[in-house]
Amino acid sequence: MRDRAGKLPSGLALWLLLALIVLIAIYVAVQRISLPGASEAEITPLQGGISVEAGSEEDFMVNVGRRVFFAEGSAALDETALMTLDRQVEWLGKYPQWKVKLQGSADDPGDPQAQTALSQKRAEAVRDYLVAKGIARERLLAKGYGRDKIGTDCPEIECQSQNRRVITNLQETPEF
């Protein structure tokens, strides 16, 4: 099939390219087919052709984001945090059946009481932002856990920075 230089003949290369384009078009068309019995608004397509129900906890985690990170020793919301929180506001506005537990963590210098206080301030900063954007305070519980709910206990700064966060956990039957 290849010539002496190891190249495919131009006609064959063109046909292979055309076949690839057709396969891609078929793949895209299949991704747009909804599940039987579900309207388009009820299904949110994910990468890889997997779908989740719109308004579900999985939808929130995958398409909105539930983690907000903070600088060391700070409870200030940065631009990245605000973008995530704005997506949360939009989603929570569309799905008012969900209650939210905001779980603050801290992996910063200081004693356990200081860590708990800082994690509480972080959770309250997130709560206050969501309330200011129109989410009812009654739907939100802000709780600081200090180092009790950190992801990984590690000395590296990159690892510790992942523990300086607030996680937005959806609750159908909240234990407030």
CORHUHU-V344932 format. One record per pair of residues at least 4 apart in sequence whose C-alpha atoms are under 8 Angstrom apart, sorted by sequence separation. I is the first residue (numbers start at 1). J is the second residue. D is the distance in whole Angstrom. If there is no record, write none. Layout:
BEGIN
i j d
I J D
I J D
END
This chain:
BEGIN
i j d
2 6 5
3 7 6
8 12 7
9 13 6
10 14 6
11 15 6
12 16 6
13 17 6
14 18 6
15 19 6
16 20 6
17 21 6
18 22 6
19 23 6
20 24 6
21 25 6
22 26 6
23 27 6
24 28 6
25 29 6
26 30 6
27 31 6
28 32 7
29 33 7
34 38 7
35 39 8
38 42 6
39 43 7
40 44 8
45 49 6
46 50 5
52 56 7
55 59 6
56 60 6
57 61 6
58 62 6
59 63 6
60 64 5
61 65 5
70 74 6
71 75 8
77 81 6
78 82 6
79 83 6
80 84 6
81 85 6
82 86 6
83 87 6
84 88 6
85 89 6
86 90 6
87 91 6
88 92 6
89 93 6
90 94 6
91 95 6
92 96 6
110 114 6
111 115 6
112 116 6
113 117 6
114 118 6
115 119 6
116 120 6
117 121 6
118 122 6
119 123 6
120 124 6
121 125 6
122 126 6
123 127 6
124 128 6
125 129 6
126 130 6
127 131 6
128 132 6
129 133 6
130 134 7
131 135 5
135 139 7
136 140 7
137 141 8
145 149 6
146 150 8
155 159 7
156 160 6
157 161 6
158 162 7
159 163 7
160 164 7
2 7 5
3 8 6
8 13 6
34 39 7
38 43 7
45 50 6
46 51 6
53 58 8
54 59 6
55 60 7
59 64 7
60 65 6
61 66 6
70 75 6
71 76 8
77 82 6
110 115 6
130 135 6
131 136 6
154 159 6
155 160 7
2 8 5
3 9 7
34 40 6
45 51 5
46 52 7
52 58 7
53 59 7
60 66 7
70 76 7
92 98 7
109 115 8
131 137 6
153 159 8
154 160 6
1 8 6
2 9 7
44 51 6
45 52 7
52 59 6
70 77 7
108 115 7
152 159 7
153 160 7
1 9 7
35 43 8
43 51 6
44 52 5
70 78 7
107 115 7
152 160 8
34 43 7
43 52 6
44 53 6
106 115 5
43 53 5
44 54 6
105 115 8
106 116 7
127 137 8
42 53 6
43 54 5
105 116 8
151 162 8
152 163 7
42 54 5
68 80 8
69 81 7
106 118 7
151 163 6
41 54 7
42 55 8
68 81 5
106 119 5
127 140 7
150 163 5
31 45 8
105 119 5
127 141 8
44 59 7
104 119 5
105 120 8
127 142 6
68 84 7
104 120 6
67 84 8
68 85 8
104 121 8
105 122 8
31 49 6
66 84 8
104 122 6
124 142 6
65 84 6
104 123 5
123 142 5
124 143 8
64 84 7
103 123 6
123 143 6
102 123 6
123 144 6
65 87 8
66 88 8
120 142 7
122 144 8
64 87 6
65 88 7
120 143 6
121 144 7
64 88 6
102 126 8
119 143 8
120 144 4
102 127 7
119 144 4
120 145 7
118 144 7
119 145 6
120 146 8
64 91 7
117 144 7
119 146 5
60 88 8
116 144 6
118 146 7
116 145 6
117 146 7
116 146 4
60 91 7
115 146 5
116 147 7
114 146 8
115 147 7
113 146 8
112 146 7
73 108 6
112 147 7
141 176 7
55 91 8
72 108 6
73 109 8
102 140 7
104 142 8
55 94 8
100 139 6
101 140 6
102 141 6
103 142 6
104 143 6
105 144 6
106 145 8
107 146 7
55 95 6
99 139 5
100 140 5
101 141 5
102 142 5
103 143 5
104 144 4
105 145 5
106 146 5
107 147 6
126 166 8
85 126 8
89 130 6
93 134 8
98 139 7
99 140 6
100 141 6
101 142 6
102 143 6
103 144 6
104 145 6
105 146 5
106 147 6
93 135 7
101 143 7
103 145 7
104 146 7
105 147 6
75 118 7
92 135 7
105 148 8
107 150 7
122 165 7
123 166 6
74 118 7
75 119 8
85 129 8
89 133 7
105 149 6
106 150 7
122 166 7
73 118 7
85 130 7
89 134 8
105 150 6
119 164 8
75 121 6
76 122 8
89 135 7
119 165 8
75 122 5
119 166 8
74 122 8
77 125 7
76 125 7
77 126 8
75 125 7
70 122 8
108 160 8
107 160 6
107 161 7
107 163 6
108 164 7
106 163 6
107 164 6
105 163 6
106 164 5
105 164 6
106 165 7
104 164 8
105 165 5
104 165 6
105 166 6
104 166 4
103 166 5
104 167 7
102 166 6
103 167 5
102 167 6
103 168 7
102 168 5
103 169 7
101 168 6
102 169 6
100 168 6
101 169 5
100 169 6
101 170 6
100 170 5
101 171 7
99 170 6
100 171 6
98 170 6
99 171 5
98 171 6
99 172 6
101 174 8
98 172 6
99 173 8
100 174 8
97 172 7
99 174 6
101 176 8
72 161 7
71 161 7
70 161 8
69 161 8
72 164 7
69 162 7
71 164 7
69 163 8
70 164 5
69 164 6
70 165 6
69 165 4
68 165 5
69 166 7
67 165 7
68 166 5
67 166 6
68 167 7
67 167 5
66 167 6
67 168 6
66 168 5
66 169 7
57 170 7
END
